[in-house]
Amino acid sequence: MISHDAKAAKSGMGEIYSPVARGFHWLIVALVLVMIPLGLAMTYRGKTLDIWDALTNSLYSAHKLIGFTLLWLMAGRLAYRLLHGAPSDEPTLLWWHKAGSHLVHWLLYGLLLIVPILGWIGVSLFPALTIFDLFDLPALAAPNEDMAKRVLNIHGWLALGMALLIAAHIAAVIYHRFIRKDGVLRRMWPGSR
């Protein structure tokens, strides 16, 4: 299903994503680029160095708040995608480029929902729902610290897997921009018409 916005955005080398879809994309990119190093820093301070001070608590609070925000933005992005569709594939792509692109996009969509949900479940189980000593996230499960450790371990491994998938996605964009020199990047670039 292709939206009216996507059809209206057609120009030159192929269709581009609507401004709303591009806005969701780049906002989520910004949050993920903060979340991954933030998650690594907080776990290094807390778990590796065993430093549990105000800075470590702030890092965990920021990670939880951004993750919670990311979850709802991703749900909105997915809803928008399901309701409005996406533009047709770049016309110059080979069949395996198209298949790989669709696979990576749907894996990222899934992980960008599953990873924050697992984080939320994990902090509910721990329980560690407080954000900056200002408010608590709603609990999704009754406290169970052993289960929390297992869930948060899965959360961490899936986050690292997602980071690798994002790196592959970025590598593909660079390949299309500088080697194939096609319109793949233009489709999602802010301000494209």
Steps between C-alpha positions, in 0.01 A plus 500: 500500500650835396366819651394809315796676668745249357347524152507877517867488602597317181772674308794421281667174602208360699264571783608641834359450847247752626616779733324327791677168432834679467434692823433176689810341346745775590360558850532128573852499351599783736358320803664168411835674447468628858358177646770257393803684646291603802410136564864394468620780731242435771561124508877554502474737798240297685583139424868500405637775727228452766454876533147579613500876545284790383663496154433130451140545617459792258637290213252222582215751533585662166523157334160396637333829406643505147415129458141561610476794257659294223247220551202733447663679206569163341140390558387823331739445213379145446136610515573775247677251273214251519238769432686695229735245349842575359623611161582245235850357505775701335462397133872430445528241779575138427256242636735399781552865601123532532468176698787596732360850548156373595646238735724752679225760530250256654766354731584853617130581548461185711813559707416867553178380665622184675819643653324789683215272610751253648677788673171618648412148613849462647484819706148401609626163622804647678317742600678817387224712349598841640610769252724776642320467837209686336258226395472126445423313181194276529595146607445225244584211736527415868851519648723199437869589502622168354260531207598868463864401449405250229268744321751785516773268372285419196422872465873577492589230247214599269608866529852402391353296214292799402813719503668257258193503277500881506870497403415273205216735405736800507759306297233424238402868484867597449533233230194633318608863533867473402534180295167446328419873505127431491211676675473279811628761748299778336177312576542553877720812507343801677383766257488268198233579246 
